[in-house]
Structures are given as C-alpha cells and as structure tokens.
Amino acid sequence: MQNRTRVHPPGFRTAIAAIGIAVLTGCGGSGSSSSTTTLTLVPASVVLGQTDFTGQQPNEGGGADADTLNQAFGDVAVNSSGALFVTDTANNRVLGFNPVPTSNNANASFVLGQADFTSTTPNAGGATASNAGFGIPTRVSLSGNFFVVADTGNNRVLIYNSIPASNVPPDIVIGQSSFTVNSQGCSATALRNPTAAVIAGGKLIAVDQGNNRVLIWNSIPTANGTAADVVLGQPDFTTCTGNSATETQSSLFQPTDVWSDGFRLLVSDTGDSRVLSWTQIPDSNDAAANVVIGQSSFTFSSTSPSAATTNAPEGITSDGARIFVADFNNNRVLVFDSFPVANGASADHVLGQEDFTHITANDDNGDTDSPQDGVAEASPTARTLKSPTGVAYEATDGSLWVTDRGNNRVLKYDAAELSKAVGSSSS
C-alpha cells in the first residue's frame, strides 16, 4: 500500500461548480513504466461541436446552437439503426443526430432536455426538476429499445422505454420518488451525483459517484424510485464513504463510468486511477473485482505515465474484445486488444499521444517524423486530445467516438486509422 496526496483532475469543475457536485480526484505516487512504445499520432476523421479540427471554444465562441457543444462530458451513444446521441453537459441537453454524422460540424436533428437548440438553462428553464429537462446530464447509453440518461445535477437516472427521435419525456426516474423531486441520499433508493448508467443482460447498472459506489438492479425498473438489489464499492446500502487512503480489491473512490455486455463488468474507478474488471456481474454486495487495469495491483496507485498506468481514467467501453479507456489526466485514449487476465496489463495502442510517455494536451508540432515536443499548441488538431472523458464504439463501421471535453468537441476515429496506431514495445 502507498500513502497518496490526491490532486483534483477531472469531473465537472466549471460546469457544475455552482451546484456543488463532488470533484473527482486522481492519485499521487510513483511507479516505473513497464515499457516505452513509439506509435503513430493518429488523426480523427470527423469533428462535432467545432467548425474544424482547430476550434476549441465552448459553443464555438458564441451561443448554443444545433452544431455546438459546451463541455460535452460523457460517452456518445450510437444506435445500430443509425442515430447518435451526444451529452452536451454545460448546455443541459442531449443532442440527437440522425443519421450518424459523416462530415464536420454537423447539425443535430433534435434536442432532448431543451425546448430548442439555443436554450441552455437547467431543467428547461424550470425552477425545479421535472420530466421536461436535465440538470447537468453527463452520460447516455443505449440498449435495445432502452435509452438511459445519467442526470447528474438532479441526482437521478432517467429511463426511456423507447429510443427518442424528438424531444419526448422519459418514462421512469430512478433515485427519486418522482420527476419533480431532487434530493441526495445514501440508501438503496437514493443517488448522489450519478455519472453513468447502462442496461445490460436485463439489469440496470448505475455509477453513483458521490456515494463512491455502483448500484445494480437485477431487472429493469418499471416504477419510479425502485430500490437497487446489489451495491459494489460499499459493504451495504447505507455506507457511502470513499477509500480515503487505501485501495482494496472491492473499494471504489468516485467512480465515473461503467460498461457491461450482460456478463462482464468494467468500472472506471477514477479517484483511484484504475479500471476494475469483474468476469461476471456480481450478485452480492461489495464483491471483489477479478482484475485491475491501470495499476500493478489492487493496493498500489501510480500515475507515472506508461502503457500500464492510468491517471484519473473516466470513459470506458468495449467492442466485446478490445477495451477503450479515456485517460483524462494523460490526455489520451488507451486501447487494449483483449481483456486482461492479470493485473497491470499494458495497453497496445494510444490515441492523442505519439507514445505512452507523452501526456501533454494538444501537443502536435506538425512534424510527421517527430510530431510532439511536450509543449501544448495554441489550438488542437485532428491528432490531439485535451481531457477526454468518453469513448463509444460504433459497431456498424468499427469506428471509435471520443468525447474530447477540454476542446469542447467529439471526434470520430475510423477503423482504418485505429489499426495504424500500432508500434513495437521495448523495455
């Protein structure tokens, strides 16, 4: 075990400071890199939220519209039938694109949570929570006909029983007794700043970040305020403190995102700078994870950049074979070609950096042979990232969408470009 000084990296700093949502924390410490790998600084093919790849201002430097983003936070959700949803966090809305955009700066087809594309106030301008708007939404997910929103500022998870194609209200609210209530709590029915929720294998799984836990419902809720069946990261439903100094095989500290295929489970344990993997979705409280990614063991924490470490990882997804991790403080996305079976596995590829030791945001000096010099450029490029928070795999074409929060944009990496992010390792 190791004593650590926690620093304040990701989370919702600017967007939600006014409503007091807990700021995520990373971990201090030291460790050795397992390898150094030289890779290609891979370009994205499409950008949303900016007119081109060099733009980075919130709402493109003006007011909100159908083609702008302001601190987009979480994972993009891609529907197999051809729709894409983007959580536009600081604009208190979700943008729907139908069909999935193939060109830069595309206009959204519709908006959820606001009456029009130019409105941005929480709860659609209402004084309190309702079923008409959102309060700092962070992540969305799709599963079959279900669409789910983590409505963080309203301390709730919203379930749509059919995938929306226009600004329609949700059907079920979890974490609150009704759509007009907004309270925090630590129980089987309460949430505190949830940041992600998915439906998989007939279960609802939600990341309850403010309570340092993940909640599991063994069936998809059909009534408001339904109690969870299983809690991870805590021994029971009424304990909600984080591991203040020491990580364990079952603890969580301000987790952020979750992925599941209905069998396996991945959780980005952001405050502990690691990803926890369960080979089977647990059916008992406080179940121990099977593998840790981003650290050499369950009780060690290092943020020294390497292929085997992460620093405040936020977004996480998988195509069923590979794992993609948005490594927030290292301004990169890590790609693991297979699910690790042992602790401390090294990533195989990286986006946003040319190798596993560079970590500067927007570092691209334009040189093909040596594109990075460790100095941030004034503007981003198609090859750089700044504080990425979300990743989403598009199964229809094998591409990866990355929420590049620090640059107020969402990027698409084509499957062909992802395959170029390959290099050779040397110790």
C-alpha positions, 0 to 999 in steps of 0.5 A: 500500500502507498500513502497518496496526496490526491490532486483534483483532475477531472469531473465537472469543475466549471460546469457544475461548480455552482451546484456543488457536485463532488470533484473527482480526484486522481492519485499521487505516487510513483511507479516505473513504466513497464515499457516505452512504445513509439506509435503513430499520432493518429488523426480523427476523421470527423469533428462535432461541436467545432467548425474544424479540427482547430476550434476549441471554444465552448459553443464555438465562441458564441451561443448554443446552437444545433452544431455546438457543444459546451463541455460535452462530458460523457460517452456518445451513444450510437444506435445500430439503426443509425442515430447518435446521441451526444451529452452536451453537459454545460448546455443541459441537453442531449443532442440527437443526430440522425443519421450518424454524422459523416462530415464536420460540424454537423447539425443535430436533428433534435434536442432532448432536455431543451425546448430548442437548440439555443436554450441552455438553462437547467431543467428547461428553464424550470425552477425545479426538476421535472420530466421536461429537462436535465440538470447537468446530464453527463452520460447516455447509453443505449440498449435495445429499445432502452435509452438511459440518461445519467442526470447528474445535477438532479441526482437521478437516472432517467429511463426511456422505454423507447429510443427518442427521435424528438424531444419526448419525456422519459418514462421512469426516474430512478433515485427519486420518488418522482420527476419533480423531486431532487434530493441526495441520499445514501440508501438503496433508493437514493443517488448522489451525483450519478455519472453513468448508467447502462442496461445490460443482460436485463439489469440496470447498472448505475455509477453513483459517484458521490456515494463512491459506489455502483448500484445494480438492479437485477431487472429493469425498473418499471416504477419510479424510485425502485430500490437497487438489489446489489451495491459494489464499492460499499459493504451495504446500502447505507455506507457511502464513504470513499477509500480515503487512503487505501485501495482494496480489491472491492473499494471504489473512490468516485467512480465515473463510468461503467460498461457491461455486455450482460456478463462482464463488468468494467468500472472506471474507478477514477479517484483511484486511477484504475479500471476494475474488471469483474468476469461476471456481474456480481450478485452480492454486495461489495464483491471483489473485482477479478482484475485491475487495469491501470495499476500493478495491483489492487493496493498500489496507485501510480500515475507515472505515465506508461502503457500500464498506468492510468491517471484519473481514467473516466470513459470506458467501453468495449467492442466485446474484445478490445477495451477503450479507456479515456485517460483524462489526466494523460490526455489520451485514449488507451486501447487494449486488444483483449481483456486482461487476465492479470493485473497491470496489463499494458495497453497496445495502442494510444490515441492523442499521444505519439507514445505512452510517455507523452501526456501533454494536451494538444501537443502536435508540432506538425512534424510527421517524423517527430510530431510532439515536443511536450509543449501544448499548441495554441489550438488542437488538431485532428491528432490531439486530445485535451481531457477526454472523458468518453469513448463509444464504439460504433459497431456498424463501421468499427469506428471509435467516438471520443468525447474530447471535453477540454476542446469542447468537441467529439471526434470520430476515429475510423477503423482504418486509422485505429489499426495504424496506431500500432508500434513495437514495445521495448523495455 
